[in-house]
C-alpha cells in the first residue's frame, strides 16, 4: 500500500511540474510582442507596394501588397505569405522580392502582436491560423479576381497546413516550407534532450491549454489539413534544418499523407530557409528552390 501511495505521489508531482513548465514556456514564448528589427523594408524601384489594414479578432493587422511595377498591374496570382514565429513580414524581404521578380503579386502581413500590427502579445500557436484565415478573407473581399496561393514558413507553415482543414478556404494551391505537424508534438521533441520523458507530459498540457484558449482549431494537425485539402500542395524541407529538424518536420510524416495532390521536395542542405543560400556571407534567393516553386504554381 505504501508503495502505491509513493507511486501516485511521484506521478502527481511530475504532472504538476510538467504543468508549470508548460505554463512558463507558453508565457515566455507567446506572452510578448515581436517588434520589427531595423528599418522598414527597402523596396527597389521595380516593385510597387500598397499598405493595407484588416481585422483579425479584436486587433487591426497591417501588411503590404507587392507587385511588379514593370507590368503596371497585379498578376493573375497573389501569394498570401504567412511568416514564422519571432519575426515579421520584413524578415522575408528576400522571398518577397524574388516572388515579385517572377511576376507574382504578394500579400505579406504582420500577425497579431508583431511588427506593425496591433496586439499586446502573440497569444499562441493557433493565432497564426486565425490571422491567416483573416488575411485570406481580406484578399477575397478586395474582389481582385486573382487566384490565391498560400505560402507559409516554419510556424507559419504549420498554420498553413492546419488551416487546410477548413472548407471553402478560397485558396488554389499551398506551399508548406519547413513546417511541423502540431505544436504540442514539436515542443515535446524539442524538450526531450533536456527533460527526457517529462516532455510527453508537457506535450499533453500544451495540447489541453491550446484547446481551452482556442477551441477546436487547436486540435488541427498539418497532416489532417493536407489530407483534407482539395487543391495541390508542395511540402518543402531542408534535410539538415536546425530549427525544424527532418524528424520533426511535416515532410517526415509523408507516410501518413494520402492526398495524391501533394508533392514532396527535400533539399540536401542545412538551415531553416530552403529558399535562401549564402554567397560571400550574404543571403540571397536560392534559384533552384524558386524554380521548383514556379513549376508548382504554374
N, C-alpha and C positions, 0 to 999 in steps of 0.2 A: 504493500500500500504506500509506504513512504517513497518508494522508487517512482510510483505513478505520479505522486504529487510533485516530485522533483522534475520529472519529465514535463509535466504540464506547466510548471513554473518556468522552466527554461524556455519552453516554446512560447509561452506568453511574453517573456522578456524579449525574445527575438522578434516577435510580432511588433511589440512596442518600439523597439529600436529601429526596425525597418520602416515603421510609420514615421518616426521622427526624421529619418534620413530622407524619405520621400518628400515630406513637407518642406524641409530645409532646402533640398535640392531644387524643388519646383519654385520656391520663393527666390532663390539665388538666380535661377535661370530666367524666370518669367516675371518676377515682381519688380521690373525696372524697365526703363526706356532704352532704346538703342538709338543714339544720335548719329547723324551723318558725320563722317570723318572728312576733314579737309574742306576745300571749296566746292562749289557746285560743279557738276559735270561739264567739261569743256566740249562744246559741240562744234564740229567742223562746219565750214560754210555750206557744204553739200547736203547737210541734214537740216530739215525743218523740225520744229518741235512746238507743241501746244500744251500748256499746263491745264490739267483738268482736276476736278474735285468730285468725289462721290461719297455716299454714306454707307457705312457698314456698322450695323448695330446702332450704338449711340454716338459713334465717332465719325468725323469727316476725314476721309483719306485723300491724299494728294498723289498725283503722278503726272506723267507726260506721255503724249502720243508722239512718236518719232516717225518720219517718213523721208524718203529720198527727194531732195529738192530738185534734182535733175528731171524727175518725172512730173513735178509740179502738182501731184495729186497722190492720194493714198492708193496703195496697191490693192489687189484683189483679196489678199490675205492679211490678217492682222494677228500678230503674236501677243498673247497676254503672258507676260513674264512674271513668274512668282518667285521672289527672292528667298534665300535661305535664312537661317537663324543668325542673329548677331550682326547683320549687315543691312544696308538699304539698297534701293534701286541703283544708286550711284556706283555701287561696287560691281555692277555688271556693265560698266561702260564699254568694255571690250566686246562683250556679246551683243549689246545693243547696236553698236557701230557696225559690227560685222553683218548682223541681220539686215540692217538698213542698206548697207553696201550691196547686199544680194537681193535688193528690191522688195523686201518685206517691210510692212509697217509694224511698229512695236508699241504696245501699251505697257509701260513699266510704272509701278506704283510702290509706295511705302506702306507696309501693312500697319495695323493698329500698334501704337506705341513706338513707331520707328520713324526716324528722319523727319519729313515734312508733315506727317500725318498726326492726327490727334490721338490721345490715349496716354494715361499716366504710366501704363505698363503694357507689356506684350500680352500677358494673360495666360497663354498656354498653347500647346500644340494645335488644338482644334481651331484656334483663332485663325491660323493660316488658311484652313478650309473655308471658314465663313467669309474672310476677306476676299479670297479668290473667287468665291461664288458671287459676291457683291460686285467685284471687278468685271466679271463676265456679263452680269446683268446690266451694268452700266454701259459697256460696249454695245450690247444689244439695243439698249434704249437710244443710242445715237443714230440708229437706222442707217448705217453706212453701207448696208448690203454687201458685206465682206464675210468671207469665211473666217471663223475664229479658231485659231490654233493655240493650244495651251502648252506652255513650257515651264517646267519647274526644276529647281536645282536644290539638292540637299533636303532640308526640312520642307522647302517649297516643293520639291519633287514628291515627297511623301504626301503633301497636301493635294497635289495634282492627282496622284494615283488614287487616294482615298476619295477625292471629290467625284471621281468617275462612278461612284456608287449611286449618285443622283441620276434620276431620269430627266430627260429633256434638258440637258445641261446647256445645249446650244453650241457645242464645240465639235469641230470636224475631226481633228487629229490631236494627239497629245504626245509630248516628249518628256520623259522622266529621266533626269540626269543625276546620278549619284544619290539616289533615294533609298529609303528603308521602308519596311513593310508596315510597322506600327511603332509608335513612340515607346510603349512600355517594354517591348522586347529589345528595342535598340538600346534604351537606357540600361536595361539589365545586362546586356552583353558588354557595355562599356564599363560596368561596375564589377564584373566578375573577377578581374585581376586583383582588385583591392579588397572587396568584402566577400568574395567567394560565393558560397551558397546563399548567403543573405540577400544577394542581388535578386533572387527569384521572388522573395517576399516583397522587396521594394517594387518589383515589376507589378505585382498584384495591386499594391496600394496606388501606384501611378495610374493603372487602369481604372480603378474604382474612383479615384479623385477626378479623373477626366470625365467620367460618366456623370458624377454628381454635379460638376460645373457646366458641362456642355450637352449632356443628354446622349441620345443615340449616336450622334456623329462621332463621338469619342470612341465608339466601338469599331468604326470603319477601318478596314485594312487596305493596303495598297493592292494586295493580291485579289481581294474581292472586287475592288473597283475596276481593276484591269479586266477581270473575267466578265464583269457586268457591262462594260462599255461596248457600244456598237461600232464605233469608229476605229481607225487604225492607231496603233501605239508603238512608239520607239523607246526602248529601255536601254540607257547608256551607262557604262561604268568603266572606271579605271581599275585595272587589276590590282594595283598597289596604292589604292586610295588610303590615306592615313586618317581620315575623318569618318567616313562610312566605308569600312573595310569590305572586301569582297564577300566575306562570310556574313556580314551584317546587311548586305545590300538586297534590294528587290531583285536584282539580277540573279542572285543565288537561289531565289525562290521560283525560278522558271519552271521547275518540275511540277509546281502547283498551279501553274497558269495554263488554262485550257483554251483560252481565246486564240483562235488561229490568225487573228489580225495583228498579232504582236510580233515585232521584230526585236531581237536582242543583239546588242553590239558591245563587245568587250575590247577595250584598248589596253595593250600590254605596256602600261606606263604607270608612273607614280603621280600623286597629287589628287586633290579633290575636284579639280576642274578639267574634265576631258576636252573642253572647248578651248583650252589655252596651252601654250608652250612658252618656254623661256629661250630668248636669244640674247646673248651677252648680258644676262641678268635682268632683261626686261621682258615682261609678259606681253604676248601678242596672241591674236586669234590663231587657233590650230586649223589650218586649211583642210586637212584630211577629215577632221571631225565635222566641219561645216559642210563639206561635200556630201557626207552621209546624211546630214540633216536636210540639205537641199533636195537630195534624191528622194528622201522620205516624204517631204512636204509636197513635192510635185507629183 
